[in-house]
Every structure is written in C-alpha cells, then in structure tokens.
Amino acid sequence: MVSLAGLWGAVGVHPDVVVGHSQGEIAAAVVAGAITLDEGVRIVQERCVAISQLMPGGGMLAIAAPADELRDRLGEPRWEGLYLAVDNGPSSCVVAGDFGKLQSFIVDLDQAGIWSRAVQVDYASHTPAMRSLSDRLAAALEWVSPTSCEIAFHSCVTAARQEGSSSMPAIGCPTCVSRCVSARPSRA
C-alpha cells in the first residue's frame, strides 16, 4: 500500500487525502506522514504477533451482498456468533466468526445464489472475539507518538480527520480489531 503511493508519487500523482481500512490505516498513516515507515512496520509486526497468540477457530468470509441484507440474515438465531465485520461498499462485505458456523453460512448463501469466498485466516477480525487484543495492542503500542500529518488522513474507525496523537485509534487499531469497519466514504 505504501509502495503504491510511492509509485504514484514518482510520476507526480500525490494525494490530498488518504484513508485506510483496517490494517491499511497503518499504511495511510505512513503516507500521510503521521508516522515513519519504520514505525508502521513495527506496528504491523506488533499487531501480527498479538493476532498470532489468539486461539484458532474463527474465520472470515468475503460476500457479494449489501450490509443491510447480511445484517438481516445474521439476525437469525442460528447465526449467533457470526458478525458483519467489514462493510466495503454497496455489495461487498465480510462476515466473521466461528469457523464451523461460517461453513454453514456459505451453504446458506450458496443456496440463495449469493457469492462468497473464505478469507484465508483462522481468526475472526473485527468481531468481539478480538476484544482480548485491545489491551494487549494498546500496551504494545504505547511508544507510538504520531506527528502532524502532511496529508489529510481520515479514519474508518472514527470517520474523522486524524491529527497527531488523536490518530492513535486508527494507527494502532486497538479498537478496530474488535468492531465492524466501514469503507463507506466520509465527508472531508
């Protein structure tokens, strides 16, 4: 993500605003100038270490369906333990939760003619199953001290422009790992 921004910059295309999505918020913070590339790499490493310590048994499923439709489906008692994890746009979402229930959900979606594909992870990001990471990540990232941004940086976590230390919820993602992330446009 950062290298793509560098590639565009090399040919004279520079962003006025950057926005990240989930771990992409770390890349956005680097591109915006809130943190250095080395700091971004270290944050990604800390996040990966924390996630690797989770018990396996979760999963994620990319689905070609609107968020509202999936919320309705997930409201059925049989899908308790599955969550709308990511709202990427009008008909692109991710549901996460218990691996076994996801397998049944795939069958249900297939019978309804809805495309889905498993994401190759063994954890359920952006769900309550990740809450145990929040404190661990916050402690592991105490050293991060974002600076003023050179480029406007907006967060999918807070939907607000990020600046200096206020950008920590986005950069460190200590809270975003446990709740739904939306890529819906925010107004600058």
SULRA-V755048 format. One record per residue. N is the residue number from 1. RES is the residue in one letter. SS is DSSP state (H for helix, E for strand, C for the rest). PHI is phi in radians with two decimals (none if undefined). OMEGA is omega in whole degrees, 0 to 359 (* if undefined). Layout:
N&RES&SS&PHI&OMEGA + N&RES&SS&PHI&OMEGA
//
This chain:
1&M&C&none&179 + 2&V&H&-1.16&181 + 3&S&H&-1.16&177 + 4&L&H&-1.13&176 + 5&A&H&-1.09&177 + 6&G&H&-1.14&178 + 7&L&H&-1.09&177 + 8&W&H&-1.06&179 + 9&G&H&-1.07&180 + 10&A&H&-1.12&178 + 11&V&C&-1.85&173 + 12&G&C&1.56&179 + 13&V&C&-1.77&183 + 14&H&C&-2.16&182 + 15&P&C&-1.32&171 + 16&D&C&-1.58&182 + 17&V&E&-2.50&172 + 18&V&E&-2.18&177 + 19&V&E&-2.45&179 + 20&G&C&-2.01&182 + 21&H&C&-2.35&181 + 22&S&C&1.05&180 + 23&Q&C&-1.13&176 + 24&G&H&-1.12&176 + 25&E&H&-1.16&177 + 26&I&H&-1.19&177 + 27&A&H&-1.08&179 + 28&A&H&-1.07&179 + 29&A&H&-1.13&177 + 30&V&H&-1.15&181 + 31&V&H&-1.08&180 + 32&A&H&-1.26&181 + 33&G&C&1.61&179 + 34&A&C&-1.25&177 + 35&I&C&-2.41&178 + 36&T&C&-1.45&176 + 37&L&H&-1.07&179 + 38&D&H&-1.05&178 + 39&E&H&-1.13&178 + 40&G&H&-1.05&179 + 41&V&H&-1.10&180 + 42&R&H&-1.14&178 + 43&I&H&-1.12&178 + 44&V&H&-1.04&180 + 45&Q&H&-1.06&180 + 46&E&H&-1.07&180 + 47&R&H&-1.13&180 + 48&C&H&-1.14&178 + 49&V&H&-1.08&181 + 50&A&H&-1.08&180 + 51&I&H&-1.13&181 + 52&S&H&-1.16&180 + 53&Q&C&-1.53&178 + 54&L&C&-1.29&173 + 55&M&C&-1.27&176 + 56&P&C&-1.18&178 + 57&G&C&2.28&177 + 58&G&E&-1.81&178 + 59&G&E&-2.97&181 + 60&M&E&-2.42&185 + 61&L&E&-2.40&175 + 62&A&E&-1.38&186 + 63&I&E&-2.38&177 + 64&A&C&-1.60&179 + 65&A&C&-2.75&178 + 66&P&C&-1.20&181 + 67&A&H&-1.00&182 + 68&D&H&-1.08&178 + 69&E&H&-1.11&180 + 70&L&H&-1.21&177 + 71&R&H&-1.05&178 + 72&D&H&-1.07&179 + 73&R&H&-1.06&183 + 74&L&H&-1.20&177 + 75&G&C&-1.28&178 + 76&E&C&-1.24&183 + 77&P&H&-0.93&183 + 78&R&H&-1.15&181 + 79&W&H&-1.79&176 + 80&E&C&-1.00&183 + 81&G&C&1.77&172 + 82&L&E&-1.91&186 + 83&Y&E&-2.40&168 + 84&L&E&-1.25&186 + 85&A&E&-1.69&184 + 86&V&E&-2.48&174 + 87&D&E&-1.93&184 + 88&N&E&-1.44&183 + 89&G&E&2.86&188 + 90&P&C&-0.94&179 + 91&S&C&-2.56&178 + 92&S&E&-2.55&183 + 93&C&E&-2.40&174 + 94&V&E&-2.27&174 + 95&V&E&-1.92&181 + 96&A&E&-2.36&178 + 97&G&E&2.69&182 + 98&D&E&-1.01&184 + 99&F&H&-1.02&181 + 100&G&H&-1.08&178 + 101&K&H&-1.15&177 + 102&L&H&-1.08&179 + 103&Q&H&-1.10&177 + 104&S&H&-1.20&179 + 105&F&H&-1.13&177 + 106&I&H&-1.03&180 + 107&V&H&-1.08&179 + 108&D&H&-1.06&179 + 109&L&H&-1.14&180 + 110&D&H&-1.05&178 + 111&Q&H&-1.11&179 + 112&A&C&-1.54&180 + 113&G&C&1.33&181 + 114&I&C&-1.82&180 + 115&W&C&-1.21&174 + 116&S&E&-2.64&177 + 117&R&E&-2.63&179 + 118&A&E&-1.19&172 + 119&V&E&-1.53&187 + 120&Q&C&-1.40&175 + 121&V&C&-2.39&178 + 122&D&C&-2.03&177 + 123&Y&C&-2.39&184 + 124&A&C&-1.95&182 + 125&S&C&-1.09&179 + 126&H&C&1.10&176 + 127&T&C&-2.37&177 + 128&P&H&-1.00&179 + 129&A&H&-1.07&182 + 130&M&H&-1.65&184 + 131&R&H&-0.99&181 + 132&S&H&-1.11&179 + 133&L&H&-1.38&187 + 134&S&H&-0.96&181 + 135&D&H&-1.15&180 + 136&R&H&-1.08&180 + 137&L&H&-1.18&179 + 138&A&H&-1.02&179 + 139&A&H&-1.16&182 + 140&A&H&-1.20&184 + 141&L&C&-1.92&179 + 142&E&C&-1.03&183 + 143&W&C&-1.27&184 + 144&V&C&-1.23&179 + 145&S&C&-2.37&183 + 146&P&C&-1.05&179 + 147&T&C&-1.85&177 + 148&S&C&-1.04&182 + 149&C&C&-1.43&175 + 150&E&C&-1.40&181 + 151&I&C&-2.14&179 + 152&A&E&-1.01&185 + 153&F&E&-2.23&178 + 154&H&E&-1.92&185 + 155&S&C&-1.87&171 + 156&C&C&-1.36&180 + 157&V&C&-1.38&185 + 158&T&C&-1.85&184 + 159&A&C&1.09&182 + 160&A&C&-2.12&174 + 161&R&E&-1.16&182 + 162&Q&E&-1.74&179 + 163&E&C&-2.65&176 + 164&G&H&0.91&185 + 165&S&H&-1.16&178 + 166&S&H&-1.20&181 + 167&S&H&-1.49&181 + 168&M&H&-1.00&179 + 169&P&H&-1.01&179 + 170&A&H&-1.37&185 + 171&I&H&-1.15&183 + 172&G&H&-1.43&182 + 173&C&C&0.94&179 + 174&P&C&-1.16&178 + 175&T&C&-1.71&186 + 176&C&H&-1.23&179 + 177&V&H&-1.17&184 + 178&S&H&-1.96&179 + 179&R&C&-2.47&183 + 180&C&C&-1.04&177 + 181&V&E&-1.90&180 + 182&S&E&-2.00&176 + 183&A&C&-1.70&178 + 184&R&C&-1.12&183 + 185&P&C&-1.08&173 + 186&S&C&-1.90&180 + 187&R&C&-1.49&180 + 188&A&C&-1.34&*
//
